[in-house]
Amino acid sequence: MSEAGDRHLLVVDDDDRIRDLIKEYLSRHGFRVTAAPGGAAARKLMETLDFDLAVFDVMMPGETGFELTRWLRERKGAAGRTPVLMLTARGLPEDRIEGLRLGADDYLGKPFEPEELLLRIEAILRRAEARPTPASSGPISLGECRFDLERGELSREGAPVRLTEAEVALLKRLARSPHEPVDRLELARETVDPSGRAVDVQVTRLRRKIETDPKTPRYLQTVRGVGYLLAPD
């Protein structure tokens, strides 16, 4: 893994004291840290600079951390995949789920120990470095099939394959982190069935459309005890 000094972090919090504390602590541990007091300033920074990770406070006047995360995840290319750690005094499970659903990588409640924040940031950066980078151009190859991540379109030998909205959402999520297991319950948050049964049904249907032998899947694999992963060519 790269040295901390090579890593540029963005800290966004409307509380001056907390923002300065985080910046000072992370800087002392070798990170380059840029701070912003709110969403508008953070957007300007992210439109002009590249960051290795962003720390967003959730409850901020104007634009919340949830809204900022949604905007970031809608950006194209590597910028839209910038890891996000959310900080908030709101510790309700539904708030954590909402943050993760929007694409946050981790969630830390206030008050927090600075050392725990540091360890969580280092863990996220390790995962991000180990994660294969999705292809930025051209469709993903799945044997006879091709999946266009940007358009959400699947084809087999050039002929379009019809997908439901739920199947498109599931395939897009798996395609964003190829060869990496995605937790079944994380996938289930995208559906109306938090038990995960709806995800299992969608996976079965997708295998019929993608796999040569759906009973022995090559591309849409089950990871026992975790969930599913997509293994493109």
C-alpha positions as CSV (number, residue, x, y, z in Angstrom):
1,M,0.0,0.0,0.0
2,S,1.2,3.5,-0.7
3,E,2.5,5.7,2.1
4,A,0.0,7.9,4.0
5,G,1.8,11.0,2.6
6,D,0.8,10.0,-0.9
7,R,-2.9,10.0,0.1
8,H,-5.0,13.1,-0.2
9,L,-8.1,13.2,2.0
10,L,-11.1,15.5,2.0
11,V,-12.8,16.3,5.3
12,V,-16.2,18.0,5.1
13,D,-17.9,19.1,8.4
14,D,-19.7,22.3,9.4
15,D,-18.3,22.1,12.9
16,D,-15.1,24.1,12.9
17,R,-13.7,22.4,16.0
18,I,-14.3,18.9,14.8
19,R,-13.1,19.7,11.3
20,D,-9.8,21.2,12.6
21,L,-9.4,18.3,15.0
22,I,-9.7,15.7,12.3
23,K,-7.4,17.6,9.9
24,E,-4.7,18.0,12.5
25,Y,-4.9,14.4,13.7
26,L,-4.8,12.9,10.2
27,S,-2.1,15.3,9.1
28,R,0.1,14.2,12.1
29,H,-0.3,10.7,10.8
30,G,1.1,11.6,7.4
31,F,-1.9,12.3,5.2
32,R,-2.4,15.3,3.1
33,V,-5.8,16.8,4.2
34,T,-8.0,19.4,2.7
35,A,-11.0,20.6,4.7
36,A,-14.4,22.1,3.6
37,P,-17.2,23.6,5.8
38,G,-20.0,22.3,3.7
39,G,-21.3,20.7,0.5
40,A,-20.9,23.7,-1.8
41,A,-17.2,24.1,-1.0
42,A,-16.7,20.4,-1.1
43,R,-18.1,20.1,-4.6
44,K,-15.8,22.8,-5.9
45,L,-12.8,21.0,-4.5
46,M,-13.9,17.6,-5.9
47,E,-14.4,19.1,-9.3
48,T,-10.8,20.4,-9.4
49,L,-8.8,18.0,-7.3
50,D,-8.5,14.3,-7.0
51,F,-8.9,12.7,-3.5
52,D,-8.2,9.2,-2.3
53,L,-11.0,9.3,0.3
54,A,-13.6,11.7,1.6
55,V,-15.0,12.1,5.1
56,F,-18.5,13.6,5.1
57,D,-20.5,14.7,8.1
58,V,-24.2,13.8,7.6
59,M,-26.0,16.6,9.3
60,M,-24.8,19.9,7.7
61,P,-26.8,23.0,6.9
62,G,-27.7,23.3,3.2
63,E,-26.5,20.0,1.7
64,T,-26.4,16.9,3.9
65,G,-23.7,14.2,3.7
66,F,-26.3,11.9,2.1
67,E,-26.9,14.4,-0.7
68,L,-23.2,15.0,-1.2
69,T,-22.6,11.2,-1.4
70,R,-25.4,10.8,-4.0
71,W,-23.9,13.6,-6.1
72,L,-20.4,12.1,-5.9
73,R,-21.6,8.6,-6.9
74,E,-23.3,10.0,-9.9
75,R,-20.0,11.4,-11.2
76,K,-18.4,9.4,-14.0
77,G,-15.0,7.7,-13.9
78,A,-12.6,7.3,-11.0
79,A,-13.9,10.5,-9.2
80,G,-17.3,8.8,-8.8
81,R,-15.7,5.8,-7.1
82,T,-13.9,7.9,-4.4
83,P,-14.3,6.1,-1.1
84,V,-16.5,7.8,1.5
85,L,-16.6,7.5,5.3
86,M,-19.6,9.2,6.9
87,L,-19.5,10.8,10.3
88,T,-22.7,11.6,12.2
89,A,-24.3,12.0,15.6
90,R,-27.3,10.1,14.2
91,G,-26.7,6.5,15.1
92,L,-30.1,5.1,14.0
93,P,-29.8,1.9,11.9
94,E,-31.9,3.4,9.1
95,D,-29.4,6.3,8.9
96,R,-26.5,3.9,8.5
97,I,-28.4,1.8,6.0
98,E,-29.3,5.0,4.0
99,G,-25.6,6.0,3.9
100,L,-24.5,2.6,2.7
101,R,-27.3,2.4,0.2
102,L,-26.1,5.7,-1.3
103,G,-22.6,4.3,-1.7
104,A,-20.7,5.1,1.5
105,D,-17.9,2.7,2.4
106,D,-18.2,3.0,6.1
107,Y,-20.1,4.9,8.9
108,L,-18.7,6.2,12.2
109,G,-20.9,7.8,14.8
110,K,-20.1,10.8,16.9
111,P,-18.5,11.1,19.4
112,F,-15.6,9.0,18.1
113,E,-12.0,8.2,19.0
114,P,-9.6,9.8,16.5
115,E,-7.6,6.5,16.5
116,E,-10.7,4.6,15.4
117,L,-11.3,7.1,12.6
118,L,-7.7,6.6,11.5
119,L,-8.0,2.8,11.5
120,R,-11.2,2.9,9.5
121,I,-9.7,5.2,6.9
122,E,-6.7,2.9,6.6
123,A,-8.9,-0.1,6.2
124,I,-11.0,1.6,3.5
125,L,-7.9,2.6,1.6
126,R,-6.5,-1.0,1.8
127,R,-9.8,-2.3,0.3
128,A,-9.8,0.4,-2.4
129,E,-6.3,-0.4,-3.4
130,A,-6.9,-4.1,-3.6
131,R,-10.1,-3.7,-5.6
132,P,-9.8,-4.3,-9.4
133,T,-10.6,-1.1,-11.3
134,P,-13.7,-1.5,-13.5
135,A,-13.2,-1.0,-17.2
136,S,-13.8,2.6,-18.1
137,S,-14.5,2.0,-21.7
138,G,-16.3,-0.6,-23.6
139,P,-18.7,-3.2,-22.3
140,I,-17.9,-5.9,-19.7
141,S,-17.3,-9.3,-21.4
142,L,-19.3,-12.3,-19.9
143,G,-18.6,-15.1,-22.4
144,E,-21.2,-14.7,-25.2
145,C,-22.7,-11.7,-23.4
146,R,-21.7,-8.1,-23.1
147,F,-22.9,-5.7,-20.4
148,D,-22.7,-2.0,-20.9
149,L,-22.3,-0.6,-17.3
150,E,-23.1,3.0,-18.3
151,R,-26.2,2.2,-20.3
152,G,-27.3,-0.8,-18.2
153,E,-27.7,-2.9,-21.4
154,L,-27.0,-6.6,-21.8
155,S,-26.5,-8.3,-25.2
156,R,-25.8,-11.9,-26.3
157,E,-23.8,-12.2,-29.6
158,G,-24.9,-8.7,-30.5
159,A,-28.7,-9.3,-29.8
160,P,-30.2,-7.3,-26.9
161,V,-31.3,-9.3,-23.8
162,R,-34.2,-7.9,-21.9
163,L,-33.6,-7.0,-18.3
164,T,-35.9,-5.8,-15.6
165,E,-35.0,-2.7,-13.6
166,A,-34.1,-4.8,-10.6
167,E,-31.8,-7.0,-12.7
168,V,-30.1,-3.9,-14.2
169,A,-29.6,-2.4,-10.7
170,L,-28.2,-5.7,-9.4
171,L,-25.8,-6.3,-12.4
172,K,-24.6,-2.7,-12.2
173,R,-23.8,-3.0,-8.5
174,L,-21.8,-6.3,-9.1
175,A,-20.1,-4.9,-12.2
176,R,-18.8,-1.8,-10.2
177,S,-16.6,-4.2,-8.2
178,P,-15.8,-7.1,-10.4
179,H,-14.2,-10.2,-8.9
180,E,-15.1,-8.8,-5.4
181,P,-17.8,-10.5,-3.3
182,V,-20.8,-8.2,-2.5
183,D,-22.7,-8.9,0.7
184,R,-26.1,-10.4,0.0
185,L,-27.8,-8.0,2.4
186,E,-26.2,-5.0,0.9
187,L,-27.7,-6.1,-2.5
188,A,-31.0,-6.6,-0.7
189,R,-31.2,-3.0,0.4
190,E,-31.8,-2.2,-3.2
191,T,-35.0,-4.2,-3.2
192,V,-38.2,-4.2,-1.2
193,D,-37.2,-7.5,0.5
194,P,-34.5,-7.0,3.1
195,S,-34.3,-10.7,3.7
196,G,-32.4,-11.2,0.4
197,R,-34.9,-13.6,-1.1
198,A,-35.6,-11.2,-4.0
199,V,-31.9,-11.0,-4.7
200,D,-31.7,-14.7,-5.0
201,V,-34.6,-14.8,-7.5
202,Q,-32.9,-12.0,-9.6
203,V,-29.6,-13.9,-9.6
204,T,-31.3,-17.1,-10.8
205,R,-33.0,-15.1,-13.6
206,L,-29.8,-13.4,-14.6
207,R,-27.9,-16.7,-14.7
208,R,-30.4,-18.0,-17.2
209,K,-29.7,-15.0,-19.4
210,I,-25.9,-14.9,-19.0
211,E,-24.6,-18.4,-18.3
212,T,-24.1,-21.2,-20.7
213,D,-25.0,-23.6,-17.9
214,P,-26.9,-21.7,-15.2
215,K,-26.6,-24.6,-12.8
216,T,-22.8,-24.3,-12.9
217,P,-22.3,-20.5,-13.1
218,R,-19.0,-19.2,-14.5
219,Y,-19.7,-15.4,-14.4
220,L,-22.3,-14.8,-11.7
221,Q,-20.9,-16.7,-8.8
222,T,-22.2,-17.5,-5.3
223,V,-19.7,-16.8,-2.4
224,R,-20.9,-18.9,0.5
225,G,-21.6,-17.0,3.7
226,V,-21.2,-13.6,1.9
227,G,-23.2,-13.1,-1.2
228,Y,-22.4,-12.9,-4.9
229,L,-19.6,-11.7,-7.2
230,L,-19.4,-11.0,-10.9
231,A,-16.3,-12.5,-12.7
232,P,-16.0,-11.0,-16.2
233,D,-13.5,-12.4,-18.7
